[in-house]
């Protein structure tokens, strides 16, 4: 990831770090949900209800690599900024939703 970031602005780097951090938070919540099966189920069809299709670690590591690669090849400016901001926003909303869903699991699953 670092090699492809030559020439990035401080904003590009900050947005990519925010995207990676939000993916890491979503991974943590997803792994907690998968570990709490059957009291909790994952909604992502690629992972499966309880991680039976794809391990959360595999999914989120791949997502992080693909995100950084796409950001690296997008032209600097509007395209890169829009991509990074939109995907980060999506992940932040998902993390926020996960908190409420994990807190509601019988027997408790900490989302924090």
Phi, psi and omega in degrees: 000317185296320182298326181278359185261006179302130179089004178287150174278169176298325179294317178303313182294316180297318179294321179292320176297321177296319178297314181294322179294320180290325174296320179296320178294318179296320177301312181303314180294318180297318180295320177298320180294314180298320179292336182269009180304143004267009182290343185221145179229143179273139181272343183288116183294338178289327180275321184093162184309319186229031178076018184282339180270317182208132179298137179307320180300316180298314180299310186285327174296315177299316180298320179295318179295314180296319179299312180297321180294317179296315180300322182293327182268345177290147178296143177300146179108219189306312184298310182293314181299316180297316179299310183295318181292317182294315181290324176295316178301317178301313182293320179297318177297318180296317178298317179299315179296321180299324181302311180296320181291319181288325177294336182273354182293130177302134181087351175079134170223119182285128177260005184249000000 
